[in-house]
Amino acid sequence: MFKLDDKAQSSQLLLLMLLMFVMLFIFGDPGISAFIATSLNSAFYPLIGFSGQYPVLTLVLAGTVVVFLSSFFQNLFTDWVKMGESQESTKAFQKEITKARKEGNTNRVNKLMKMQPEIMKRQTEASSGMMKPMFFLFLFIVPIFMWLRFFLGNLDYYFFTVPWSQNISFFDKFLWQAWLWLYLVFSMVVGQVIRQGLKWVSWSDWWKETKKKILPLR
């Protein structure tokens, strides 16, 4: 069973790497990237484009979509109860083996080491769902970044104001472009709220029943 789990994990990792390669190719190809961006523009511009008048608000709303989708898929495929149990088991195991080694209790250490494969197996099973949201991240969420880059690149006025400066370009670079820093700061703050909210919902009976309907084969 453990070998089957390892094989499944390896297959998922290989597929994820292949998907990353494809997305990097799409990002690097101006023609494909422009096609995706303009296609999405017909949907996103009327909804959150605001005729280019409020680019920061557009960035915030697009970021909300990205954060919500990534958090939703993570919550959908992650069993938080199993994850918590695995973390507690690992913590207790580490505590016991450290204590046994300090006391020089060789028999106890040997017994605990025999339990280690089972502990690792539980960790693998608990974290197996963490990789699956990455597929949706690349398939549905990465194109939104393509649209944002297209949208911001076609603005007549692409500056925003902060307390220490009146005119900062969205494309000013400090490691990353400024609009990416704005998104990062926003996603860290709002993302925590959304993730904690979804995690709280995941404990409810309603979510458990809904999850069974969405993922009937799990």
C-alpha positions, 0 to 999 in steps of 0.5 A: 500500500505504501509503495502504491502511495509513493507511486501515486505521489511520483505520478502527481509530481511528474504531472505537475512538473509537466504542467509547469513546463507547459505554463512556462512555455505559454508565458514565454510565448507572446502570441499564446499569452496575448491570446489568453489575456485578450480572451479573458479581457472580454469577461474580466474587463466589464466585471472588474476593469472599471474602464481602467479608472481604478487599477488598484481596485481591479488588482485587489478584486482579481487578487481576491479571485485568485486567493479564494480559488487557490484556498478553495481548492486547497481546502477541497483536497486537504483533510484537515482532521487527518493533517492535524492528527498526523502532525500531533503523531509526528510531534509525539514521536519526535518527543519520545525518540528524543527523550529515549536518546537522551536517556540512552534507552537503546531498546526504546529507540529501536522500538520507536524506529520500527514505528517510523515507517508507519508515521511517515506513511501517515504523513504522506497520506495526510499531505497527499492532497496538498499537491492536487490544488497546484493543478487548478492553480496553473489551469485556472489561476495563472491565466488571471495573472496573464490578464492582469499583466495585459490589463495594466500594460494597456492603461493610459495612467499606470501610477498609484499613490502611497504615503511616501510617494505620489507616483509609483509605476505599477511596473517599477522594479525591485526584484519584482514589478510593483503590481506583483508586490501589491498583490503579494501584500494583499494576498498575504493579509486577505488570504489568511482570513479566507483560508482560516474561514474555509478551514473553519467551514471544513469542520462543519457537517454541511461541508463534509456532505458537500465534499462527498458530493463533489469528490464522490470517489474519495 
